[in-house]
Amino acid sequence: MTDVLGSDPIDGAAKEVAAARGRHLVLGEIVTLYALSVLVALFLSGLLVSLTGGSARDVFSALLDGSILRPGRWGLTLGSAAPMLLVALGTIINSKAGLVNIGQEGQLLIGAAFAAFVGTRLGGETTGSVAGFAVLLTLLLAGGLGGALWAAIAGALRFWRGVPEVLSTLLMVTIAANAVGYGLKKDWLLLAPAEGRSNRNQVSEQLADAVRVKRITVFGNEFPLTVLLAIALAVVVTFALSRTVPGFRLRMLGQNAKTAQRAGVDSTRYGMAAMALSGAFAGLAGGIMLAGGDFGNYQLVPGFSVSIGWTGLLVALVAREKASAAVLVAFLFAALRTGSGFLAATGVERKITGVVQALLVLALLIPPAVLYIRQRRRALNASKERI
């Protein structure tokens, strides 16, 4: 029996069942591909460790102990994961707009420099918790502003001079490193007073106790409250990109710029906003690294960023531009970072974790590439059959 529109309900139910089976098959393919890729990466990592004279079992055990299992270690891992997550969130925003920002390392450095300048200038005058919190908030906002301004320069070059942002953001990393290095040589900028500092140490003044991020202890693990801030921002970014009109327009711009412009989306306005927000998240990461205490002992030092900007970029890449997935991926990368400190006891170089990390990145990037190729082939075959 057919309904009023002439369609067969039994046939419709059969199509729904077939579609559901197709979705389950695709999900099964994805899970299988990821599982095989990770297993191959772990096997190659173990083989590499064995070839360099170490024990793969001891290495992986040391990584787990150093990142999670030993007392206090997962607190350190969370402290390292927070700035990585923030950098990844900013990267996801600019990627959704179809822009390629790879200068997060420089934007993080500039943000940390802005935060250090504000924190050391205002922090010494604080006398209470309320005043200290106000300075801390100003410090973090200054970090975000510094990163946003640095990224906005690349955005302006992209939209008003046609300079590819992938090139300008990368080159500006070197400029940022030299600018911060210059600031650490001048006492009127970032260099700490000579009293209590070796002449050769080019470091900023240490933040006052009142303007440092509060740390909490859970089951013997201590981490800064900014970890919760990073997770909360991941929720906000997820909601904003998927449930708001600006987020929809941003995604539309990234998927098809011409269609978005025809629909009334101002590509320059939204593109500049995406670049500025990306830099702001990286700059905020620099601010929480400075005020959180897990990096640099509450002061800006040479090499302060310790490649967190680059790692955050990888986090966004592996998470496939999903803010919710970036939370877990950031923790994984932070675990590799903190766990590497225990590798000395195994007789293996700490640099081996970089190789393990690279293999895991490849393992997590191969399945999307394989699925994309298969989808393209299916689409081409379907178009040929229609012809």
C-alpha positions in Angstrom: 0.0 0.0 0.0 1.2 3.5 -0.8 0.6 6.7 1.1 -1.0 9.8 -0.2 2.2 10.9 -2.1 2.4 7.6 -3.8 5.5 6.3 -1.9 5.8 2.8 -0.6 6.4 2.9 3.2 8.0 -0.6 3.1 10.5 0.5 0.5 11.2 3.6 2.5 11.9 1.6 5.6 14.3 -0.7 3.6 16.2 2.4 2.4 16.6 3.6 6.0 17.9 0.2 7.1 20.3 0.2 4.2 21.5 3.7 5.0 22.0 2.7 8.7 24.1 -0.3 7.6 26.1 2.0 5.4 26.8 4.3 8.3 27.9 1.4 10.5 30.2 0.1 7.8 31.8 3.5 7.4 32.2 3.8 11.2 33.7 0.4 11.3 36.2 1.3 8.5 37.2 4.5 10.4 37.8 2.6 13.7 39.7 -0.2 12.0 41.9 2.3 10.1 42.8 4.3 13.2 43.5 1.1 15.2 45.8 -0.4 12.6 47.6 2.9 12.1 48.2 3.4 15.8 49.4 -0.2 16.2 51.8 0.1 13.3 53.1 3.4 14.8 53.7 1.7 18.2 55.3 -1.3 16.5 57.7 1.0 14.6 58.4 3.0 17.7 59.3 -0.2 19.6 61.5 -1.4 16.8 63.3 1.9 16.7 63.9 1.8 20.4 65.2 -1.7 20.2 67.6 -0.8 17.3 69.0 2.1 19.4 69.9 -0.3 22.2 66.9 0.3 24.5 64.0 -1.8 25.7 60.6 -0.8 24.1 58.8 -2.1 27.2 60.9 0.0 29.5 60.5 3.1 27.3 56.7 2.9 27.2 56.5 2.1 30.9 58.7 5.1 31.6 56.4 7.3 29.4 53.4 6.2 31.4 55.0 6.6 34.7 56.4 10.1 33.8 53.1 11.4 32.5 50.3 9.7 34.5 51.1 6.9 36.9 53.7 8.4 39.3 52.5 10.7 42.0 52.0 14.2 40.8 52.7 13.5 37.2 49.3 13.9 35.6 49.0 17.3 37.2 52.2 18.3 35.3 50.7 16.8 32.2 47.5 18.9 32.6 49.6 22.0 33.1 51.4 21.4 29.8 48.2 20.4 27.9 46.4 23.7 28.7 48.5 26.0 26.5 48.6 23.4 23.7 44.8 23.2 23.8 44.5 27.0 23.6 46.8 27.2 20.6 44.9 24.4 19.0 41.5 26.2 19.5 42.8 29.3 17.8 44.1 27.2 14.9 40.8 25.5 14.5 39.0 28.9 14.3 41.3 30.2 11.5 41.1 26.8 9.7 37.3 26.9 9.7 37.6 30.2 7.8 39.9 28.6 5.2 43.0 30.3 6.4 46.4 28.7 7.2 48.1 30.2 10.3 51.3 28.5 11.2 52.9 31.3 13.2 51.4 30.3 16.6 54.9 30.0 18.1 55.6 33.7 17.4 52.1 34.8 18.5 52.6 32.9 21.8 55.9 34.6 22.3 54.5 38.1 21.7 51.6 37.3 24.0 53.9 36.2 26.7 56.0 39.4 26.3 52.9 41.6 26.5 51.8 39.7 29.6 55.3 39.9 31.2 55.4 43.7 30.6 52.0 44.3 32.1 52.4 41.9 35.0 55.8 43.2 36.1 54.8 46.8 35.8 51.5 46.5 37.7 52.1 43.5 39.8 54.5 45.1 42.2 51.9 47.6 43.3 49.3 45.0 44.3 48.5 44.5 48.1 45.5 42.3 48.2 43.8 39.3 46.5 41.3 41.5 44.7 43.9 43.8 43.3 46.1 40.8 42.4 43.2 39.2 40.5 42.6 42.4 38.6 46.3 42.5 37.5 46.2 38.8 36.6 43.1 39.4 34.5 44.8 42.4 32.8 47.9 40.3 32.3 46.0 37.5 30.5 44.1 40.0 28.4 47.3 41.7 27.4 48.7 38.3 26.4 45.7 37.7 24.2 45.9 41.2 22.8 49.5 40.8 21.9 48.9 37.6 20.0 45.9 39.1 18.3 47.8 42.1 17.1 50.7 39.9 15.8 48.3 37.7 13.9 46.3 40.6 12.6 49.4 41.9 10.8 49.5 38.8 8.7 45.8 39.1 8.2 46.1 42.6 6.9 48.9 41.6 4.6 46.6 38.7 3.3 43.5 40.8 2.7 44.9 44.1 1.6 48.2 43.2 -0.1 47.5 39.6 -1.2 50.5 38.1 0.8 49.7 34.4 1.6 49.2 34.1 5.3 51.0 30.8 5.4 54.2 32.6 4.4 53.8 35.8 6.5 52.9 34.0 9.7 55.8 31.6 9.4 58.3 34.5 8.7 56.9 36.5 11.6 57.9 33.7 14.1 61.5 34.7 13.5 60.7 38.3 13.9 58.8 37.7 17.1 61.8 35.7 18.6 64.2 38.5 17.8 61.8 41.1 19.1 61.4 39.3 22.4 65.1 38.7 22.6 65.7 42.5 22.1 63.1 43.2 24.9 65.0 40.9 27.3 68.2 43.1 26.8 66.5 46.4 27.7 65.5 47.1 31.3 62.9 49.6 30.2 61.1 46.8 28.3 61.4 43.3 29.8 64.9 42.9 31.4 64.8 42.4 35.2 66.6 44.9 37.4 70.4 44.1 37.9 69.9 43.5 41.7 69.7 39.8 42.3 70.3 38.9 38.6 73.5 37.7 37.0 74.7 40.0 34.3 74.5 37.2 31.8 71.0 36.2 32.6 68.6 37.9 30.2 65.3 37.3 32.0 62.3 39.3 33.0 61.3 40.2 36.5 59.5 37.4 38.3 55.7 37.9 38.8 54.6 38.8 42.2 52.8 36.2 44.3 49.5 38.1 44.1 49.3 38.0 40.3 50.1 34.3 39.8 47.4 31.8 38.8 46.1 29.9 41.7 47.0 26.2 41.8 44.8 23.4 43.0 45.7 19.9 44.3 43.7 16.8 43.4 44.9 13.4 44.7 48.4 14.8 45.1 48.5 16.3 41.6 48.9 20.1 41.4 47.9 22.1 38.4 46.9 25.7 37.6 43.3 26.8 37.4 43.9 27.8 33.8 43.5 24.1 32.9 39.8 24.5 33.6 39.7 27.8 31.7 41.2 26.0 28.6 38.6 23.3 28.8 35.8 25.8 29.2 37.0 27.7 26.2 37.0 24.5 24.2 33.3 24.1 25.0 32.7 27.7 24.0 34.5 27.3 20.7 32.6 24.1 19.9 29.3 25.8 20.6 30.2 29.0 18.8 31.3 27.2 15.6 28.4 24.8 15.4 25.4 26.6 17.0 25.8 30.4 16.2 25.3 32.5 13.1 28.9 33.9 13.1 30.2 30.3 13.4 28.1 29.2 10.5 29.3 32.1 8.3 32.8 31.3 9.3 32.4 27.7 8.2 30.7 28.7 5.0 33.6 31.0 4.2 36.1 28.2 4.7 34.1 25.7 2.6 33.3 28.0 -0.4 34.4 31.6 -0.3 32.5 32.6 -3.4 29.3 31.1 -2.2 29.7 32.8 1.2 30.3 36.2 -0.4 27.1 35.8 -2.5 25.3 35.0 0.7 26.5 38.3 2.2 29.5 37.1 4.2 32.2 39.8 4.3 35.3 37.7 3.7 37.7 40.4 4.8 35.8 41.1 8.0 35.4 37.4 9.0 38.9 36.5 7.8 40.5 39.2 9.8 38.4 38.2 12.9 39.5 34.6 12.5 43.2 35.5 12.2 42.9 37.9 15.2 41.1 35.3 17.3 43.7 32.6 16.4 46.5 34.9 17.5 44.6 35.8 20.6 44.3 32.2 21.7 48.0 31.7 21.1 48.8 34.9 23.0 46.6 33.8 25.9 48.5 30.5 25.9 51.7 32.5 26.4 50.0 34.5 29.2 48.9 31.4 31.2 52.3 29.8 30.7 53.9 32.8 32.3 51.4 33.2 35.2 50.8 29.4 35.7 54.3 28.6 36.8 54.8 25.4 34.8 57.1 27.3 32.4 59.9 29.7 33.2 59.2 29.9 37.0 56.8 32.9 36.6 59.3 34.9 34.4 60.0 35.3 30.7 63.3 33.6 29.7 65.0 32.9 26.4 63.4 29.9 24.7 60.3 30.4 26.8 57.8 29.0 24.3 59.6 25.6 24.2 57.8 24.7 20.9 54.3 24.8 22.5 53.1 26.8 19.6 54.2 24.2 17.1 52.8 21.4 19.2 49.4 23.1 19.5 49.4 23.4 15.7 49.9 19.6 15.5 47.1 19.1 18.1 44.6 20.9 15.9 45.8 19.0 12.8 45.5 15.6 14.5 42.1 16.6 16.0 40.9 17.3 12.5 39.7 20.8 13.5 37.3 19.5 16.2 37.6 21.5 19.5 36.2 18.6 21.5 38.7 16.1 20.1 41.5 18.6 20.7 41.1 18.3 24.5 42.1 14.6 24.4 44.8 15.1 21.7 46.4 17.9 23.7 46.5 15.6 26.8 48.2 12.9 24.7 50.9 15.3 23.4 51.4 16.7 26.8 51.8 13.2 28.2 54.6 12.5 25.7 56.2 15.7 26.7 56.2 15.2 30.5 56.8 11.4 30.2 60.0 12.0 28.3 61.6 13.2 31.5 61.7 9.6 32.8 63.5 8.2 29.8 66.9 8.9 31.2 66.5 5.9 33.5 66.0 3.6 30.5 69.2 4.7 28.8 67.3 6.1 25.8 67.7 9.7 24.6 64.8 12.0 25.4 64.7 12.9 21.7 63.2 9.5 21.0 59.9 10.9 22.2 60.0 13.3 19.3 60.2 10.4 16.9 57.4 8.6 18.7 55.3 11.7 18.6 55.9 12.1 14.8 54.9 8.5 14.2 51.7 8.9 16.2 50.9 12.1 14.3 51.4 10.2 11.0 49.3 7.4 12.3 46.4 9.7 13.2 46.6 11.6 9.8 46.8 8.6 7.5 43.1 7.4 8.1 41.5 10.7 7.0 43.7 10.7 3.9 42.7 7.1 3.0 39.0 7.8 3.6 39.2 11.0 1.5 40.8 9.1 -1.4 38.2 6.4 -1.2 35.3 8.9 -1.1 36.8 10.6 -4.2 37.0 7.3 -6.1 33.5 6.4 -5.2 32.2 9.8 -6.3 34.1 9.4 -9.6 32.8 5.9 -10.2 29.2 7.1 -9.4 29.6 10.0 -11.9 30.9 7.6 -14.6 27.9 5.3 -14.1 25.5 8.2 -14.5 27.1 9.1 -17.8 
